[in-house]
Each structure stands twice: as C-alpha cells, then as structure tokens.
Amino acid sequence: MPIFSLNSNFALYLMKRVVIIGSGNVATSLAHGLVARCEVAQIYSRQLAHAQALADAVGCKNATDDLTALVPDADAYIIAVRDDAIADVIAATPDNGALWVHTSGSKPIDLFAGHRSRYGVLYPMQSFSRQVVTPLDEVHFFIEACDTTTLSDVLTLGELLSCNVHEATSDQRRQLHVAAVFCCNFANHLWTLADEVLSEAGLPFDAMKPLIRTTVEKLDHLTPSQSQTGPAVRHDTQVIDSHLAMLDGDKHDIYRLLTDSIINRTKV
C-alpha cells in the first residue's frame, strides 16, 4: 500500500531547494517533475554541456561539472547517475546535513553508510529516456531511509513527484528491478525481434501497436496469466511447429523457450 503522511503544500514547504546530480534519463524526468513544485537549485553532470542543457530546459540557473562546487545549502540532493558511479559521487561529496538519496533499483541503501547522516533511496518504477520527458504523477516510487525520521523526509520528497509512494527494502527493490527487466527490457527486446520479422516481410511495425496497447490495457482488468492468449496457451503444437520452422538463430531459441514456459504454466 502507498504510504502518505504529508499534503503536497507541506511537502513543498519542507523541500524548497533540490540539487540533481546527473543529467541522463532518470535525472531529466525528475528535474522536469520537480521544477513545478520546488526550486531546482543546481544540476551536475560530468559533462558541463549536458548539465547546462538540462538546466536550461527546466529554468535552473546553476549548472556544474564540479562535484566540489555543489551548492551547500539545498534541502535534498538526488543522485541520479548510473549505478556504478553512485559510490564515487558519495565519496567525492561531503556530508552537509541535508537529505541525500540515490535513485537506483539494484544498489543498496548502505552505499551511504558512514558517509551521510541523513540518507535514503527514491526509486521510480518507470522506464526513462532523456529524449522523452516522462510525467511522474502516476509513477510508483519506492523509498527507503536510514531511520524513521529520515524516511518521513524521503516521503516528503517523493510526494513532490507522485501520489504513489511506497516503502521498500533494498532486497525488495532488487526484486522490483528484476521484475522490471522482465516487464520492460525483455518485452521491448521482443518488440525489436518482431520488428525484424515484419521488416523482412516488408510489413510495418505500426500494425503491432494497437495489439500492444490492448495487451497492456487488459491488465487493468485481468492478471497477466489470465490475459495470456496465443498458440502456446492453447497447446496448439501444429501452429507452434510452423512458426518455429520460419525462424532461426536467437529468434528460434527465444520462441521455443517462451513457448515451453507458457505451456508448462497452463492447462488445456
């Protein structure tokens, strides 16, 4: 269940100034989401041009590529960089008593231990691309903190962005991240393979888009297993064998593996 403790106006009062460390996929949508609710005081990137571009896009007047030049008096600092760079950012910046959070699904909260007095995690369950700003109002955020008081602070920050804020441990976030890979990354790869199949036949991928939308929309009414359709769920070996005969390489192996998985989970 989502956890709520503060209305948005009070959250705005407590989190007036936020620094965003990063300028990539996640940082871009966070910056756009926060700028309407508080002051984005500064944006950092290893490449100043990237920091400046994002700063210009959200009306922030302070961009930097120097971690030692971070403004010292913000209420919160959001580390939204690639996972393997989070520890480096923490090590290169001092504890100024503010709230510090990272946005990773797979990295533990303990990265901050011994380096910060108030710290936590603000993990958005969403796929982000720098080229497309993602609205955050309905995105589910999963939070964790070093203690109960700081958890309230992380919640305050999360509520500036979304009405769907949940508490989750580092272990739970890792499970969420695995599930997200299945739901998003693997699904998108399957769409890539479908696009290749269609291209070879001289057909447009646009033909698949209504199917994809309907498949997702059904999840508002059915569980994923209840909404499963296709030859595998019917155990239609004749159609399955004909499809396999059309495929080779990775496409053949992936089709076979997923078909067997569906068959093993369903009865006819």
matplotlib code that plots the C-alpha trace (Angstrom):
import matplotlib.pyplot as plt

x = [0.0, 1.2, 2.2, 1.1, 1.8, 2.0, 0.0, 1.7, 1.7, 3.5, 6.0, 6.7, 7.4, 9.9, 11.7, 12.3, 15.6, 16.8, 20.1, 20.1, 23.3, 23.0, 21.6, 20.7, 17.5, 16.2, 17.6, 15.8, 12.3, 13.0, 14.2, 11.1, 8.8, 10.4, 10.7, 7.0, 7.0, 10.2, 13.4, 15.9, 18.9, 21.6, 22.3, 25.5, 26.9, 30.4, 29.9, 29.0, 27.2, 24.8, 24.2, 23.7, 21.2, 19.0, 19.3, 18.2, 15.3, 13.9, 14.9, 17.7, 20.4, 23.2, 24.9, 28.2, 30.6, 32.5, 31.3, 33.3, 31.2, 27.8, 25.7, 25.9, 22.5, 19.9, 17.3, 17.9, 20.5, 19.3, 22.0, 20.6, 23.7, 24.5, 24.7, 28.4, 29.0, 26.9, 29.6, 32.1, 29.7, 29.1, 32.9, 33.6, 31.0, 30.8, 28.0, 26.4, 23.5, 21.0, 18.9, 20.8, 19.1, 20.0, 17.5, 18.8, 16.7, 19.6, 22.0, 21.5, 21.0, 24.2, 26.2, 25.7, 26.6, 29.4, 29.3, 26.0, 23.9, 20.5, 20.2, 17.8, 16.6, 14.0, 13.5, 11.0, 9.4, 9.5, 11.5, 13.1, 14.7, 16.4, 14.7, 11.2, 10.1, 8.0, 5.1, 5.7, 2.3, 1.2, 4.7, 5.2, 8.2, 9.8, 11.6, 13.9, 15.8, 18.4, 15.8, 12.2, 12.7, 14.6, 12.0, 9.5, 11.8, 12.2, 8.5, 8.2, 10.5, 8.6, 5.3, 6.5, 6.6, 3.9, 0.9, 2.2, 4.9, 5.7, 8.3, 10.5, 13.7, 16.9, 16.1, 12.6, 13.9, 16.2, 13.1, 11.3, 14.3, 14.3, 10.5, 11.0, 13.6, 11.0, 8.2, 10.1, 13.5, 12.7, 9.3, 11.0, 13.6, 10.7, 9.2, 12.6, 12.6, 9.0, 10.1, 12.8, 10.4, 8.0, 10.8, 11.9, 8.3, 8.0, 5.4, 5.2, 5.7, 2.8, 0.5, 1.6, 0.9, -2.9, -2.1, 0.5, -1.8, -4.7, -2.4, -1.3, -4.8, -6.2, -4.0, -6.4, -9.0, -7.1, -3.9, -1.1, -1.8, -5.5, -4.9, -2.5, -3.5, -1.8, -0.9, 1.2, -1.6, -3.8, -1.1, -1.5, 1.6, 0.8, 0.9, 3.9, 5.9, 5.0, 6.3, 9.5, 10.1, 10.1, 12.7, 16.3, 19.1, 18.1, 14.5, 14.0, 15.6, 13.6, 10.3, 10.9, 11.9, 9.0, 6.5, 7.7, 7.4, 3.8, 2.9, 4.3, 2.2, -1.1, -3.6, -6.0]
y = [0.0, 3.5, 5.5, 9.1, 11.5, 14.9, 17.0, 18.5, 22.0, 21.0, 18.9, 22.0, 23.9, 21.3, 20.7, 24.1, 23.6, 20.4, 19.6, 16.9, 15.1, 13.6, 14.7, 11.5, 9.5, 9.5, 12.9, 14.6, 13.5, 14.1, 17.7, 18.4, 16.9, 18.8, 22.2, 22.8, 22.1, 23.4, 25.2, 23.0, 24.8, 23.1, 20.4, 18.5, 16.3, 15.1, 16.9, 20.6, 20.8, 18.1, 19.8, 23.1, 21.7, 20.2, 23.3, 25.5, 23.1, 23.5, 27.1, 26.3, 29.0, 26.8, 24.0, 22.5, 19.7, 20.0, 18.0, 20.2, 23.1, 21.8, 24.4, 23.6, 24.7, 22.6, 20.6, 17.5, 16.0, 13.4, 11.2, 10.1, 8.7, 5.2, 2.5, 2.1, 5.8, 6.3, 5.3, 7.7, 10.6, 9.9, 9.6, 12.9, 15.0, 15.9, 15.3, 18.7, 17.5, 17.6, 14.7, 12.6, 9.9, 7.7, 6.5, 3.0, -0.1, -2.5, -0.7, -0.9, 2.0, 1.0, 2.8, 5.9, 4.3, 6.1, 8.9, 10.6, 11.3, 11.5, 9.3, 7.1, 5.8, 7.2, 4.6, 5.3, 2.2, 3.5, 3.4, 6.7, 8.2, 11.5, 12.4, 11.9, 13.6, 11.1, 12.5, 11.3, 11.9, 8.2, 6.6, 4.4, 5.5, 3.0, 4.6, 3.6, 5.5, 5.2, 5.8, 6.6, 10.4, 10.4, 8.1, 10.9, 13.3, 10.9, 10.5, 14.3, 14.4, 11.6, 13.3, 16.3, 14.0, 11.4, 10.2, 6.6, 6.4, 3.0, 1.9, -1.0, -2.5, -2.9, -6.6, -5.7, -3.1, -5.7, -7.9, -5.0, -4.4, -8.0, -7.8, -4.5, -6.2, -8.8, -6.3, -3.6, -4.5, -8.1, -7.1, -4.3, -6.7, -9.0, -6.0, -5.5, -9.1, -8.7, -5.5, -7.5, -10.3, -7.7, -5.8, -9.0, -9.4, -5.8, -5.1, -2.1, -2.4, 0.1, -2.9, -4.2, -1.0, -1.5, -5.1, -3.9, -1.2, -3.7, -6.3, -3.7, -2.2, -5.7, -5.7, -3.1, -5.9, -9.2, -10.6, -11.3, -15.1, -14.5, -12.4, -14.8, -15.8, -17.4, -20.9, -21.8, -21.3, -23.4, -26.1, -25.7, -27.7, -27.5, -23.7, -23.7, -26.0, -24.0, -20.8, -22.5, -23.6, -20.0, -18.9, -19.5, -18.4, -16.4, -15.9, -19.7, -20.3, -17.5, -18.6, -22.2, -21.1, -18.8, -21.3, -24.0, -21.7, -20.8, -24.5, -25.5, -23.0, -23.6, -26.4, -27.2]
z = [0.0, -0.7, 2.4, 2.9, 5.7, 4.2, 1.8, -1.2, 0.2, 3.4, 1.3, -0.8, 2.4, 3.7, 0.4, -1.1, -2.8, -4.5, -6.3, -9.0, -9.6, -13.1, -16.4, -18.0, -18.4, -14.9, -13.9, -16.9, -15.9, -12.2, -13.0, -15.1, -12.4, -9.5, -11.1, -10.9, -7.1, -5.8, -6.8, -8.7, -7.3, -9.3, -11.9, -12.0, -14.8, -15.7, -19.0, -18.4, -21.7, -20.6, -17.2, -18.9, -21.4, -18.7, -16.6, -19.5, -20.1, -16.6, -15.9, -13.5, -13.3, -11.9, -13.9, -13.0, -13.8, -10.5, -7.5, -5.2, -6.4, -5.3, -3.5, 0.2, 1.4, -0.5, 1.3, -0.7, -3.1, -5.6, -7.1, -10.4, -12.2, -13.5, -10.7, -10.8, -10.3, -7.2, -4.7, -6.5, -6.1, -2.4, -1.8, -3.6, -1.7, 2.0, 4.5, 4.8, 7.0, 4.1, 2.8, 0.2, -1.9, -4.8, -7.4, -8.1, -8.0, -7.7, -5.4, -1.6, 0.7, 2.5, -0.1, 2.1, 5.4, 7.1, 4.6, 5.4, 8.5, 6.6, 3.6, 1.7, -1.7, -4.1, -6.8, -9.6, -11.2, -14.7, -17.9, -18.8, -21.9, -22.0, -25.3, -23.8, -20.5, -18.6, -16.4, -12.9, -11.3, -11.5, -11.4, -8.3, -6.2, -3.7, -0.8, 2.0, 4.6, 7.4, 10.1, 10.6, 10.8, 7.5, 6.0, 6.5, 4.7, 1.8, 1.7, 1.6, -1.4, -3.1, -2.6, -4.6, -7.6, -7.2, -5.2, -5.3, -2.8, -1.1, 1.4, 0.2, 1.5, -0.6, -1.1, -2.2, -4.7, -6.2, -6.8, -8.3, -10.6, -11.8, -12.4, -14.3, -16.6, -17.5, -17.9, -19.8, -21.1, -22.2, -23.6, -25.6, -26.9, -28.1, -29.9, -31.5, -32.8, -34.0, -35.9, -37.6, -38.6, -40.0, -41.8, -43.5, -44.8, -45.9, -43.2, -40.8, -37.0, -36.7, -37.2, -33.8, -31.8, -31.3, -30.2, -27.7, -26.3, -25.9, -24.2, -21.7, -21.2, -20.3, -17.2, -15.7, -15.5, -15.6, -14.1, -16.6, -16.5, -17.1, -20.1, -21.8, -25.3, -28.3, -29.6, -26.6, -24.1, -26.3, -26.7, -30.5, -31.5, -35.2, -35.2, -32.9, -35.2, -38.2, -36.5, -35.4, -39.0, -40.1, -37.5, -36.9, -34.6, -31.5, -32.7, -32.9, -29.5, -27.7, -29.3, -28.2, -24.6, -24.1, -25.7, -23.3, -20.4, -21.2, -21.9, -18.6, -16.7, -18.5, -18.8, -21.7]

ax = plt.figure().add_subplot(projection="3d")
ax.plot(x, y, z, "-o")
ax.set_aspect("equal")
plt.show()
